[in-house]
Amino acid sequence: MSKYEPLWEYLQKDANETIKLTFADIKKIISIDIDHSFLTYKKDAKKYGYTVGKISLKEEHIQFSKI
């Protein structure tokens, strides 16, 4: 199980077509700060019905879209 598994499960339970989560929101979900490894694991979101869209380091948020 990856450290991002709780995030993917959270997304899977959401009914919205698009979800924008701040880095702080993600930290609450996975209990750790998001780090560079996210870029490697982001492909796993597809298994849960979402793609990773815009990642804004300046605004500290990530947008997810339902497949």
Residue frames relative to the residue before (quaternion, step in Angstrom):
aa qw qx qy qz dx dy dz
M 1.0000 0.0000 0.0000 0.0000 0.00 0.00 0.00
S 0.3522 -0.7399 0.5329 0.2110 3.58 -0.83 0.97
K 0.6204 -0.5560 0.4004 0.3817 3.55 -1.24 0.40
Y 0.6654 0.4929 -0.2981 0.4747 3.59 1.27 -0.30
E 0.3661 0.7616 -0.4666 0.2611 3.60 1.26 -0.01
P 0.6570 0.4946 -0.3415 0.4550 3.68 0.85 -0.75
L 0.6148 0.5363 -0.3459 0.4634 3.60 1.10 -0.62
W 0.6660 0.4923 -0.3112 0.4661 3.60 0.87 -0.90
E 0.6513 0.5054 -0.3178 0.4685 3.58 0.99 -0.78
Y 0.6058 0.5474 -0.3391 0.4673 3.58 1.08 -0.73
L 0.6679 0.4974 -0.2993 0.4657 3.58 0.89 -0.93
Q 0.6429 0.5498 -0.3186 0.4277 3.56 0.95 -0.92
K 0.6895 0.4819 -0.2754 0.4653 3.60 1.06 -0.71
D 0.6099 0.5634 -0.3466 0.4364 3.59 1.23 -0.38
A 0.3575 -0.7649 0.5034 0.1835 3.60 -0.95 0.86
N 0.5185 0.6672 -0.4076 0.3462 3.61 1.22 -0.18
E 0.5302 -0.6305 0.4737 0.3114 3.55 -1.17 0.66
T 0.7829 0.1094 -0.0311 0.6117 3.55 1.10 -0.80
I 0.0559 -0.7837 0.6186 0.0051 3.54 -0.98 0.90
K 0.1066 -0.7657 0.6310 0.0639 3.56 -0.93 0.92
L 0.0346 -0.8033 0.5941 -0.0210 3.55 -0.63 1.16
T 0.3914 -0.6899 0.5519 0.2576 3.55 -1.02 0.80
F 0.6523 -0.4876 0.3893 0.4303 3.54 -1.26 0.28
A 0.6243 0.5391 -0.3320 0.4577 3.60 1.08 -0.72
D 0.6226 0.5300 -0.3338 0.4691 3.60 1.03 -0.79
I 0.6682 0.5040 -0.2951 0.4608 3.55 0.92 -0.95
K 0.6231 0.5376 -0.3408 0.4545 3.57 1.01 -0.77
K 0.6359 0.5208 -0.3281 0.4654 3.60 1.02 -0.77
I 0.6812 0.5003 -0.2838 0.4529 3.57 1.02 -0.81
I 0.8112 0.2770 -0.1307 0.4981 3.59 0.84 -0.96
S 0.4277 -0.7545 0.4068 0.2870 3.59 1.36 -0.02
I 0.7159 0.3063 -0.2612 0.5705 3.59 1.21 0.43
D 0.5815 -0.5587 0.4467 0.3874 3.55 -1.26 0.36
I 0.4877 -0.6214 0.5224 0.3212 3.54 -1.12 0.68
D 0.0605 -0.8137 0.5781 0.0118 3.58 -0.96 0.80
H 0.7823 -0.3578 0.2465 0.4463 3.53 -1.35 -0.04
S 0.5858 0.5997 -0.3744 0.3962 3.61 1.08 -0.60
F 0.4929 0.6645 -0.4294 0.3619 3.60 1.21 -0.38
L 0.6144 0.5689 -0.3460 0.4234 3.57 1.04 -0.75
T 0.6520 0.4913 -0.3055 0.4901 3.58 1.13 -0.62
Y 0.7532 0.4261 -0.2078 0.4561 3.57 0.91 -0.94
K 0.4909 0.7029 -0.4294 0.2840 3.62 1.16 -0.36
K 0.5785 0.5924 -0.3760 0.4159 3.60 1.14 -0.51
D 0.5794 0.6066 -0.3657 0.4032 3.60 1.19 -0.51
A 0.5240 0.6480 -0.4106 0.3701 3.61 1.18 -0.42
K 0.5872 0.6025 -0.3676 0.3964 3.60 1.10 -0.65
K 0.6064 0.5653 -0.3483 0.4374 3.58 1.10 -0.67
Y 0.7362 0.3885 -0.2003 0.5166 3.55 1.22 -0.53
G 0.6540 -0.5820 0.2895 0.3871 3.55 1.25 0.39
Y 0.6908 0.4359 -0.2835 0.5024 3.60 1.22 0.27
T 0.2286 -0.7093 0.6386 0.1919 3.50 -1.33 0.35
V 0.4266 -0.6653 0.5462 0.2776 3.53 -1.21 0.55
G 0.2063 -0.7913 0.5687 0.0888 3.54 -0.73 1.11
K 0.8497 -0.0657 0.0890 0.5155 3.51 -0.89 -1.03
I 0.1147 -0.7394 0.6610 0.0563 3.52 -1.04 0.94
S 0.0788 -0.8140 0.5755 0.0084 3.57 -0.50 1.18
L 0.2617 -0.7716 0.5620 0.1424 3.56 -0.47 1.19
K 0.6243 0.5523 -0.3342 0.4400 3.58 1.07 -0.73
E 0.7746 0.3194 -0.1598 0.5219 3.58 0.85 -1.00
E 0.3314 -0.7940 0.4485 0.2422 3.57 1.37 -0.06
H 0.5732 0.5370 -0.4394 0.4360 3.54 0.62 1.17
I 0.2152 -0.7362 0.6272 0.1352 3.52 -1.35 0.36
Q 0.2329 -0.7615 0.5912 0.1276 3.54 -0.99 0.87
F 0.1346 -0.7726 0.6194 0.0354 3.53 -0.97 1.00
S 0.1176 -0.7919 0.5967 0.0551 3.58 -1.04 0.79
K 0.4848 -0.6580 0.4994 0.2874 3.53 -1.03 0.89
I 0.4324 -0.6908 0.5198 0.2561 3.58 -0.99 0.85
